[in-house]
């Protein structure tokens, strides 16, 4: 049984940590599923809305709440929207890696993967006010030992896997900040008719219900001393109505003085400095032991 942390686990006696992150793919995620979408202006405009309006609304909301956030951006998006992203980082938001062009790293050989990871990190570094040290997997599965490739490319932490509610370390020393689908906006709000995203068209729930979910999760994370990671996308949560959900959620989070509201990089640096090793029963170690056992039996 993995122990949940107690209050002294976090810096300065804080009860829990809260990270607000933004995933800015600018439609690359949709085109990866339906390549012809890029040429269909009406449908693709659903995703282009993020850069046109959503980014600005999110930034205004974060400024009003007085928080710094972590933005995950592919390299080609950084090239396309350099001016917009310079406005984002001006209030000290962090920009972190998301690959180059929404490639699947589980289909690439190690040299090609490291080359793209470095290329993206270098490009983001020309815009970012921070040292680009973190990564979020854009698509596909996490290749075995991918943590080593990230370190080779200059990254020191990732926010890609699930497997826990607090940061943990890979065998390579790469810090992992776990993320969860229920704290994303896309499972609730992504919707498009042609092509159908999602298939079957069952989405866009009650806004009050979504806010209720996010607040319920936050209160549970605070109760058990965990690391809450909200994941927003400008095209889905940057609309005039949905931005109010973010505003209300941030007001709720900021009403507690025992919550460490931090960027993902700050949490990763703190965890690395603690030198906390993942226990043998941690899901990551259990998986590695299973793979070794299977290979030994072949």
N, C-alpha and C positions, 0 to 999 in steps of 0.2 A: 504494500500500500504506500503510495507516494504522499508524504506529509504536505499539507497546505501551510504556507508561511504564516507566522504570527506577526503582530504589528511591528515589532522591532526589525523585521526583515527589511523594511524600506528605509531610505535615508531620512534623517532628522525626525525619526519617530512617526513618520507618515503611515497611515493604515493600509493604503493601496496606491497603485500607480494608474494613471489614465493617459493614454496616448491618442491624439487625434491625427489621423493620417488621411491623405488624399491620393487617389490613384488616377492619374491623368494620362489615359491612353489615346485620347482624341480619335476614337473610332477604330484603332488598330485591332482591338479585341473583337469587334464585330466583323471586320473584313477578314480576320483569320478564320471565322466560321463560314462566311459567305463572301468569297473574293469579288464577286460581281457587284457587291454593295457599293463600292467606291464610285462606280459609274452611275449610280441611281440617286440623283440629287435629292429627291423628296425623302426617300428612306434614310439616306446617309445624313441628312440635315438633323436628324434626331440626335446623332452623336456629335455633330459639329456645334450644337448648342452649348456644349461645355465650355469651349474656348470663347464663344461669342458672348456669353452671359454668365455662365455658372462659376467660372474661376473668380471673376470679380466679386460676385455675391458671397462666395465662401470667404474670400480674403477680408471683405468688410465685416463679416460675422466674426471671424477670428480676431480681428483688430478690436471690435467692440468687447469681446470677452477677455482680451488681454492675454492671449495664449500664442505660443509658437507651435507649429505643426510640422509634420513630415510628409513630403510629397514624393511619390514614386513615379518617375517619368522615363519612358523609352528615349533612346538617343535621337531617333528621327523626329520625335515630337519636340525635343529640345531645339533641334535645328529649325523646325517649322515655326515654333512659337517662342523664339529666343527673347524677343522684347516683352512678351506677356510674362514669361517666367522670371525675367529680371525684376519686374514689378512685384511678383510673388515673393522673391527672396529679400526684397528691400526691407520688410519688417522683421527679418531674421527667421523666416521659415526655412526649413532645410529641404534640399533636393537630394534624392537618393536614386539608386539605379533600378532599372526595370528592363535591362537588356537593350538591344539596339532597335529591333523592328518587330517585336512580339514573336521572336523565334522560339521554337521548342527545343530546350536544351537536352531533353531526353532522346533527341534524334541526331545530336551532333557529336563528333569526335572531340576529345579533350582539347587539342590545339585550337580548333575552330571556335569552340566555346569560350576559351580563355581570351582569344583575340577579340571576339564580340563584346565580352564583358569589359575588357580594358578600353576598347574603343568607346563604349557608352560612358564609362566612368570618366575618361579624359574629356569627352564632349560636355558632359554635365559640369565638370570642374571649371569650365570656362565661364559658366553662368553662376554657379552656386557660391554662396557666401560661407558655406561650410566645407569641410573635407568630406567628399563623397565616400562614405564608408559602409553604407547599407544597401541591401538589395531585396527586391520582392520578385519572385518567380512570375513571369508573365503568363506562361501557358504550359500545359503538359505535366508530366510527373517529375518529381525530384529525383535526378539520377543518383545512384549510389556513389558516395564520395564526392558529390557535387560541392560540398562544403570546402574541400581542398582546392577545387578549381576557383572558387570565389576568393579564397585567401591568396592564391597565386595571382589573381587579377587585382588585388589591392583592397578587397572588402574585408570587413571584420565582423559584420553581423548581417543577419537575414530576418525578414518578417514574412515567411513563406509557408511554414508548416503549422499544423495544428498540435496535437499530441500533448498539450499541457495548458496551464493557465498562468504560468509565470515563466520568465526567461530561463533558458537552459543552454548548456554548452555542448557542441559537437565534439567528437574526439580530437578534431583538428584545432580546437579552441574557438572556432567560429561561434558567436553567440546567436541563438535563435530566439526571436520574440514571437510567440505563438499568436495566430490570428484565427478567427472563427466566423463562419458564414452568417450567423445571426446578427453579427455586429457590422455587416456590410449593408449598403443601401441597395445594391443591384438585385439581390434575391427578392426584394420587395417591389422595386420600381422599374426594372428594365422591361420595356415593352415596345414592340414595333410590329406592324401588320405584315409588311412585305419586304424582306423575308420575315417569317414569324420568329420573334425573339420575345419570350420563350415559345417553344413549340406548344401548341394548344392554347396559347394566349391567356393563360390563367395567372394574372398578376395585378398589380396596383391595388393594394389593400387599403383599408381605412388608415388615414394618417395618424389618428389618435392611437390606433392599435400598434403601429410601428414605433411611435414615441414611447408607448407603454412597454413594448418589448425592450427597447434600448435602456430605458430607465430601470426596468426590473433586472436586467443583466448587470447594470452598473451597481445597483444596490447589493446584489449578490457578490459581485467582485469585491466591493468594499467590505462587506460582512466577513468574507473569508480571506481578505488580505492579498488579492491577486492583481494581475496586470490587465487592465481593460484597454482594448485596442479597437477604436471605431475606425471604419474604413469607408470613406465617402468618394463619390465620383461627381465631378462638376455637372455632367450632363443629366444626372438623375436627382441629385439633391440640391442643385443650384437653381431650381425654378422658384418663382415668387412665393408659391405656397409652401413648398417643402423646406425652403431655407428656414422657415419658422420652426420646424422640428429641430433643426440643429441649434438654433438660438435657444429654444426652451431646454434642450438637453444640456447645453453648456451652462446655462444659468443654474440648472440643478446640480451639476457636477461642481461648479464653482461655489456653491453655497456651503460646501463642507471644507473646513480648513485642514482636515487630516488627509486630503488626497494630494498626491504628488502628480501634478499635471506637467508632463514632460514630453520632449520629443523622443522618438524611438532611439536616436543616437545617444541621447543622454542616459536612457535606461540601459542600453547595451554597454556603454562605458562603465556605468555603475556596477552592472553585473560582472563584467570582466574583471574589474578591480577587486571584487569580493572573492574571486577565485573559487567559486562554488562548482564542484564537480557534479555531474549528473549521476544519480544513484544507479546501481546495477539494474534495478527494476524499472528504470525509466523506459518508456516506449521506444526511444531511439536505440538504447542499448539492447533491449529485448529483440528488436528487429535485426540488429547486427549479429547478435548471437545466433538467431535463427538462420540467417543467410550463411554464416560460417558452418553451421551444422549441416545444412543442405549441401554445401559444396564439399564438405568432408565425406558425405555419403555417396557422392557421385562416382 
